[in-house]
Amino acid sequence: MSTTFTLAIEAKEHRPLIISLFSLFVAATLAITVWAGRKTKDATDFYAGGRSFTGFQNGLAISGDYMSAASFLGIAGAIALSGYDGFLYSIGFLVAWLVALLLVAEPLRNSGRFTMGDVLAYRMRQRPVRTAAGVSTIVVSIFYLLAQMVGAGALVALLLGISGEGGKNLIVVLVGVIMILYVTIGGMKGTTWVQIVKAALLMTGALLLTIMVLAEFNFNISDLLGTAAEESGKGAAFLEPGLKYGVSTTSKIDFISLGIALILGTAGLPHILIRFYTVPTAQVARKSVLWAIGLIGAFYLMTIALGFGAAALVGPKEITESNPAGNTAAPLLAYHLGGGDGSAWGAILLAVISAVAFATILAVVAGLTLASSSSFAHDIYANVIKRGKASEKQEVGAARISAVLIGGVAIGLGVFAGNLNVAGLVALAFAVAASANLPTILYSLFWKRFNTNGALWSIYGGLITAVGLVLFSPVVSGKETSMWPGVDFAWFPLENPGLISIPMGFLLGILGSLLTKDEDEDGEKFAELEVRSLSGAGAH
């Protein structure tokens, strides 16, 4: 009897336990959200949690925001199926934090107030750059949201035995409603505390599985890797580079493109950037990034045990039977470690790990919704539509309404996206963030000649290039794993556009600035921003 079939039986037999764990987490986090909501009095509380979090607390929250379902479920599956090449995802995600630490965290905290648009608008024309920043933030957030919600639908439907598109759609709607409640009631305070709880649960769950996997091999990592290579059917190649990305010249180039997007995209992700505004000073922002690096690094080291443990103890065949992309490798591993076929402990461990994965999804979608609604309310509504004349009460009200609308869009797209390639959506979010957001942030902070047109060319050019190339790539059509496998209009050979779209975003920022008039010819505004970004003088 296959593990997947047995898993379905066990999930049915122990469904009350699974539902109870899920309900307990949702109830606990909603209670935290209501508690935090009562302490949310003004815009600073709603957008930045009153800037009251310590470096350790914000580091936990950042790691909670960053370690999404793609990290916990996706990387474990990638390692289980692709070995060494799968682990390269972990390296890319972790190295990316050096860019955020060294170039973005402190200057961004000193220069802005609530959003990325604050930094750009300081020395440029407010209305056009805030509109562009808001559009980019919302596009990145919705694609990221969509990936998380599709993952939630697949995971919960599997565990609760829900079959058919109607059941999965119901799960997507449920997740969307909960995330809207988190944001509209709790704001940044509620979302941050949910992230902290979720990060603690995820680290505990990953550590438990890691210890159990190593115990199976008497804490001999060499035996673990050797067994994984043997069970993979690939032999020594499983532990060497090239199994996935060394097949052809195109795949090698695609890996470079993916690596660039992952490493540079993190410093431009809107739900990560807003976390720098939740601490009182730039020094605390730096400390929070250092804590996040430590926590995320420890987690990604544990993915070695999770991924290779799944390959060794479950096997690629049974993993792909459950999910061709390997996204159920971690739950299957938990079930096996708990005793496997007919084991109540296996079902309990499966339920606990799956509840942690569900918690991960809920927390990340809440952070994404808050980032996009904050950008709409603060950048577009308050400063573009109301021309800076909106009261704090009106601005927070607009943020709550936009959270409902953006959540509704994500629910609507999620309902029709059950079969989409989740990895493609996540990669698109990183590529867009690296192509549109990061160039404008760096140029605005460090280049005196950068101007409004440069920012607009960079944001819109990077956004259009990234989205356009993905639409005509194998992610959308032309392959069995594409979003629409039945058609083929893919002329761009790479699955990630980063190799083209990221340089394009940087190049268009240069061209737009050099070919148009400089509004700050005497450099006064840049000098003010430079002093503020480096020293914190005048920072909010």
Secondary structure, 3 states (H helix, E strand, C coil): CCHHHHHHHHHHHCHHHHHHHHHHHHHHHHHHHHHHHHCCCCHHHHHHHHHCCCHHHHHHHHHHHHCCHHHHHHHHHHHHHHCHHHHHHHHHHHHHHHHHHHHHHHHHHHHCCCCHHHHHHCCCCHHHHHHHHHHHHHHHHHHHHHHHHHHHHHHHHHHHCCCHHHHHHHHHHHHHHHHHHHHHHHHHHHHHHHHHHHHHHHHHHHHHHHHHHHHHCCCCHHHHHHHHHHHHCCHHHHHCCCCCCCCCHHHHHHHHHHHHHHHHHHHHCHHHHHHHHHCCCHHHHHHHHHHHHHHHHHHHHHHHHHHHHHHHHCCHHHHHHHCCCCCCHHHHHHHHHCCCCCCHHHHHHHHHHHHHHHHHHHHHHHHHHHHHHHHHHHHHHHHHHCCCCCCHHHHHHHHHHHHHHHHHHHHHHHHCCCCCCHHHHHHHHHHHHHHHHHHHHHHHHHCCCCCHHHHHHHHHHHHHHHHHHHHCCCCCECCCCCCECCCCCCCCCCCCCHHHHHHHHHHHHHHHHHCCCCCCCCCHHHHHHHHHHHHCCCCC
